[in-house]
């Protein structure tokens, strides 16, 4: 996994977690959903990079 891609994926996950937490604290369902979606985006990017790495090793 490229270091830049890994950091970007983790950054998306962290930003999403923060947004979701703020949405919970302020009772803002829109912000909660946005945070959850951003976390999912980060997880998906991380999974794609892991698949890429698996094919590079062969």
N, C-alpha and C positions, 0 to 999 in steps of 0.2 A: 504494500500500500504506500503510495507516495505520501511523503510527510505533509505536503501542502493540502492534499485531498483529505487526509486523515484529520488535520486540524480544522479544515472547513466543515467536515461532517460533525465533529465534536462541537464546533462553534454553533452550528445550527441546532444541535440538541440542547446546548446550554441556553441559547437565546429562547428557544421554545419553552424550556422548563421555567425560565424567569417570567416570560409572558403569561404562561399558564398560572403560575403562582400569584402574579399580580391580578390576573382575572379572577382567581379564587378569592383573593383578599378584598377586591372591590366589587365582587358579585357581578362581573361583566362576562356573560357567556360568550360574547364575540371574541374577546381577548383570550379566554380559555380555549376556544376552538382554534384560534390562530396559533396559540402556543403549542397545542397538541399537534397541529398539522406541521409546524416547523420541526418539532421533535421527530415526527415520522419521516420527514424529508431527510433529516440528518441520519436516521437509522438506515434509510434506503441507500443513501450515498455510501455509507460505510459498508453495507452488504455488497454493493456493486464493486467497490474497491477490493473486497476480499475475494470475490469471484475472479476479478482480473488477476490478482496475485496468484490464485490457484492455477490459472492457465499459464502464467509466466514461468512457474517452477517446472512445468513439464517440458 
